[in-house]
Amino acid sequence: MIITAVGWQVYHLTGRVLDLGLIGLSQFLPFLLLVLFAGHAADRFDRRLIILLCLCAYGTCASLLLAFTLGKLGSAAPIFAVLAVLGVARAFQLPTSQSFIPTLVAGPALRNALAVNSSANQVATIAGPSTAGILYVLPESTFGRASGAEMVYGAAALLLLAAILMVAMLHKRQVPTRAAMSRASLLQGLRFVWRRKMVLGAISLDLFAVLFGGATALLPAFTRDVLHAGPEVLAICERRPASVRVPPHSGLRFGRFRGM
């Protein structure tokens, strides 16, 4: 929800396609720089506490974005700073949450728990942007004023608060802790991948495809300048780009899309 609203808001604010790429870069660079430390932290420290801290960081970022929007921010620089903090929290939250399920469920139920967790993530990935698009246009159609970003950030902050409370009530099983962090333990995963060339090739291909082939970052510009539509169409495009059909009156011409 937050990233969908940020993309539309930043492009509406600056009108520069380059800024849409910087949105993804401001989240990816912290993740890339901290991935080794985040994985080791997930093994070494209390995973529930790490997830709680990351959710608190998410909630703080949503609150800051809401404050910026209410204050009629005229520059995108503070938004990028908030997204960088969001990227740092995401770097620690992803590996921790992926390894958190075995501390909650044991035995034969673990396989079903992993399946439910994966399904829930997929549902959230689809429902989040769709909900953000609806919330973004709802105030304008209902109250006649452009306050969609405020609605999205406020709803995201409330949902994150609920997530914090639910994670705080979880009871985890005790798992053995790993050895203290060292240079050898940090590089152990890299050595494992480097020695298995098939795994290295698959990870490298996916990394470069995500880093250099993220055409979906341009969807706010494409939606507004080519489809002449609003954030509700952007939300659909972000999840199902292959199902979008360009209407004949959309003016799809190479010269009509800035940045192409």
C-alpha positions as CSV (number, residue, x, y, z in Angstrom):
1,M,0.0,0.0,0.0
2,I,2.7,2.5,0.9
3,I,4.9,1.9,-2.1
4,T,1.9,2.2,-4.5
5,A,0.9,5.5,-2.9
6,V,4.5,6.8,-2.9
7,G,5.0,6.1,-6.6
8,W,1.9,8.0,-7.6
9,Q,2.5,10.8,-5.1
10,V,6.2,11.3,-6.1
11,Y,5.4,11.3,-9.8
12,H,2.5,13.7,-9.3
13,L,4.9,15.9,-7.2
14,T,7.9,16.0,-9.5
15,G,6.8,14.7,-12.9
16,R,10.2,13.0,-13.4
17,V,10.4,9.4,-14.5
18,L,13.9,9.2,-12.9
19,D,12.4,9.7,-9.5
20,L,10.3,6.5,-9.9
21,G,13.5,4.5,-10.4
22,L,15.0,6.2,-7.3
23,I,12.1,5.0,-5.3
24,G,13.1,1.4,-5.9
25,L,16.8,2.2,-5.6
26,S,16.4,3.9,-2.2
27,Q,14.9,0.6,-0.9
28,F,17.2,-1.8,-2.7
29,L,20.6,-0.4,-1.7
30,P,20.0,-0.7,2.1
31,F,18.8,-4.2,1.5
32,L,21.8,-5.1,-0.6
33,L,24.3,-3.6,1.9
34,L,22.7,-5.2,5.0
35,V,21.7,-8.6,3.7
36,L,24.6,-10.4,5.3
37,F,24.2,-8.7,8.7
38,A,20.4,-9.2,8.6
39,G,20.6,-12.9,8.0
40,H,23.1,-13.4,10.8
41,A,21.0,-11.2,13.2
42,A,18.0,-13.5,12.4
43,D,20.0,-16.5,13.6
44,R,21.6,-14.8,16.6
45,F,18.9,-12.7,18.2
46,D,15.3,-13.0,19.2
47,R,13.4,-13.1,15.9
48,R,10.1,-11.9,17.4
49,L,11.9,-8.8,18.8
50,I,13.5,-8.1,15.4
51,I,10.1,-8.4,13.6
52,L,8.6,-6.1,16.2
53,L,11.3,-3.5,15.8
54,C,10.9,-3.6,12.0
55,L,7.2,-3.2,12.2
56,C,7.7,-0.2,14.5
57,A,10.0,1.2,11.9
58,Y,7.4,0.6,9.2
59,G,4.8,2.3,11.3
60,T,7.1,5.3,11.9
61,C,7.8,5.6,8.2
62,A,4.0,5.5,7.4
63,S,3.4,8.2,10.1
64,L,6.2,10.4,8.6
65,L,4.8,10.1,5.1
66,L,1.4,11.0,6.5
67,A,2.9,14.0,8.2
68,F,4.7,15.1,5.0
69,T,1.5,14.8,3.0
70,L,-0.5,16.8,5.5
71,G,2.2,19.4,5.5
72,K,2.0,19.8,1.7
73,L,5.5,18.7,1.1
74,G,7.1,20.4,-1.9
75,S,10.1,18.2,-2.4
76,A,10.6,14.5,-2.8
77,A,13.9,14.3,-0.9
78,P,12.4,13.6,2.5
79,I,10.3,10.8,1.0
80,F,13.4,9.1,-0.4
81,A,15.0,9.4,3.1
82,V,12.0,7.7,4.6
83,L,12.1,5.0,1.9
84,A,15.7,4.4,2.8
85,V,14.8,3.7,6.4
86,L,12.0,1.5,5.1
87,G,14.6,-0.4,3.1
88,V,16.8,-0.9,6.2
89,A,13.9,-2.3,8.1
90,R,12.9,-4.5,5.2
91,A,16.5,-5.9,5.0
92,F,16.1,-7.2,8.6
93,Q,12.4,-8.1,8.5
94,L,12.4,-10.4,5.4
95,P,15.0,-13.0,6.4
96,T,13.7,-12.9,10.0
97,S,10.1,-13.5,9.1
98,Q,11.0,-16.3,6.7
99,S,12.8,-18.2,9.4
100,F,10.3,-17.3,12.1
101,I,7.6,-19.9,11.3
102,P,9.7,-22.9,12.7
103,T,9.8,-21.1,16.1
104,L,6.0,-21.0,16.2
105,V,5.0,-24.4,14.8
106,A,6.7,-27.7,15.1
107,G,6.2,-31.3,13.9
108,P,3.9,-32.3,11.1
109,A,2.0,-29.0,11.2
110,L,5.1,-27.1,10.0
111,R,4.5,-27.9,6.3
112,N,0.9,-26.6,6.5
113,A,2.1,-23.5,8.4
114,L,4.6,-22.7,5.7
115,A,2.0,-23.1,3.0
116,V,-0.4,-20.8,4.8
117,N,2.3,-18.3,5.3
118,S,3.2,-18.3,1.7
119,S,-0.4,-18.0,0.6
120,A,-1.0,-15.1,3.0
121,N,2.0,-13.2,1.6
122,Q,0.7,-13.7,-1.9
123,V,-2.7,-12.5,-1.0
124,A,-1.2,-9.4,0.7
125,T,1.0,-8.7,-2.3
126,I,-2.2,-8.6,-4.5
127,A,-4.6,-7.0,-2.1
128,G,-2.2,-4.3,-0.8
129,P,-1.7,-2.3,-4.0
130,S,-5.4,-2.8,-5.0
131,T,-6.6,-1.5,-1.6
132,A,-4.1,1.5,-1.9
133,G,-5.5,2.4,-5.3
134,I,-9.1,2.4,-4.0
135,L,-8.2,4.4,-0.9
136,Y,-6.3,6.9,-3.0
137,V,-9.3,7.8,-5.2
138,L,-11.9,7.4,-2.5
139,P,-11.5,10.9,-0.8
140,E,-11.6,12.7,-4.1
141,S,-14.7,11.0,-5.3
142,T,-16.5,11.2,-1.9
143,F,-15.3,14.5,-0.4
144,G,-14.1,16.3,-3.6
145,R,-10.6,16.9,-2.4
146,A,-7.2,15.3,-3.3
147,S,-6.2,13.6,0.0
148,G,-5.7,10.1,-1.3
149,A,-2.1,9.7,0.0
150,E,-3.2,10.7,3.4
151,M,-5.9,8.0,3.4
152,V,-3.4,5.3,2.3
153,Y,-0.7,6.3,4.8
154,G,-3.2,6.5,7.6
155,A,-4.7,3.1,6.9
156,A,-1.2,1.6,6.6
157,A,-0.2,3.0,9.9
158,L,-3.3,1.6,11.6
159,L,-2.7,-1.8,10.0
160,L,0.9,-1.8,11.1
161,L,-0.2,-0.9,14.7
162,A,-2.5,-4.0,14.6
163,A,0.4,-6.1,13.3
164,I,2.6,-4.9,16.1
165,L,0.0,-5.9,18.7
166,M,-0.5,-9.3,17.2
167,V,3.2,-10.1,16.9
168,A,3.6,-8.9,20.5
169,M,1.1,-11.6,21.6
170,L,2.9,-14.5,19.9
171,H,4.5,-17.2,21.9
172,K,7.5,-18.7,20.3
173,R,9.3,-22.0,21.0
174,Q,12.9,-21.9,22.2
175,V,15.4,-22.6,19.4
176,P,19.2,-23.0,19.8
177,T,21.2,-19.8,19.2
178,R,24.1,-19.7,16.8
179,A,27.7,-18.7,17.5
180,A,28.7,-15.0,17.9
181,M,29.0,-13.0,14.7
182,S,32.4,-13.2,13.0
183,R,33.8,-12.6,9.6
184,A,33.7,-16.3,8.8
185,S,30.1,-16.6,9.8
186,L,29.1,-13.6,7.8
187,L,30.8,-14.9,4.6
188,Q,29.6,-18.5,5.1
189,G,26.5,-18.1,3.0
190,L,28.5,-16.4,0.2
191,R,31.0,-19.3,0.1
192,F,28.1,-21.8,-0.1
193,V,26.6,-20.0,-3.1
194,W,29.9,-19.4,-4.8
195,R,30.8,-23.1,-4.7
196,R,27.4,-24.1,-6.2
197,K,27.5,-22.5,-9.6
198,M,23.9,-23.4,-10.5
199,V,22.6,-21.6,-7.4
200,L,25.0,-18.7,-8.1
201,G,23.7,-18.4,-11.7
202,A,20.0,-18.5,-10.6
203,I,20.5,-15.9,-7.9
204,S,22.5,-13.6,-10.2
205,L,20.0,-13.8,-13.0
206,D,17.1,-13.0,-10.6
207,L,19.2,-10.2,-9.0
208,F,19.9,-8.4,-12.3
209,A,16.4,-9.0,-13.6
210,V,15.0,-7.3,-10.5
211,L,17.6,-4.5,-10.4
212,F,17.7,-3.6,-14.1
213,G,14.4,-5.0,-15.4
214,G,12.0,-3.4,-13.0
215,A,9.7,-1.9,-15.6
216,T,6.8,-1.8,-13.2
217,A,8.5,1.2,-11.5
218,L,7.4,3.2,-14.5
219,L,3.8,2.3,-14.1
220,P,2.7,5.6,-12.4
221,A,4.1,7.5,-15.4
222,F,2.5,5.0,-17.9
223,T,-0.8,5.1,-16.1
224,R,-1.1,8.9,-16.0
225,D,0.6,9.9,-19.3
226,V,-0.4,7.0,-21.6
227,L,-3.6,5.5,-20.2
228,H,-4.7,8.9,-18.8
229,A,-6.0,7.0,-15.7
230,G,-5.8,7.4,-12.0
231,P,-4.3,5.4,-9.1
232,E,-7.1,2.8,-9.1
233,V,-5.8,1.7,-12.6
234,L,-2.2,1.9,-11.3
235,A,-3.1,-0.6,-8.6
236,I,-4.4,-3.1,-11.1
237,C,-1.4,-2.6,-13.4
238,E,1.1,-3.2,-10.6
239,R,-0.3,-6.7,-9.8
240,R,-1.6,-7.8,-13.2
241,P,0.3,-5.9,-15.9
242,A,-0.3,-8.6,-18.6
243,S,-4.1,-8.3,-18.2
244,V,-4.3,-4.6,-18.9
245,R,-5.6,-3.7,-22.3
246,V,-4.8,-0.3,-23.7
247,P,-8.1,1.4,-24.8
248,P,-8.1,2.8,-28.3
249,H,-8.6,6.4,-27.1
250,S,-5.6,6.3,-24.7
251,G,-3.3,8.1,-27.1
252,L,-0.6,5.4,-27.0
253,R,2.2,7.0,-29.0
254,F,5.9,6.9,-28.4
255,G,6.1,10.6,-28.2
256,R,3.3,10.9,-25.7
257,F,5.2,9.1,-22.9
258,R,7.9,11.3,-21.3
259,G,11.1,9.4,-20.6
260,M,10.8,7.0,-23.6
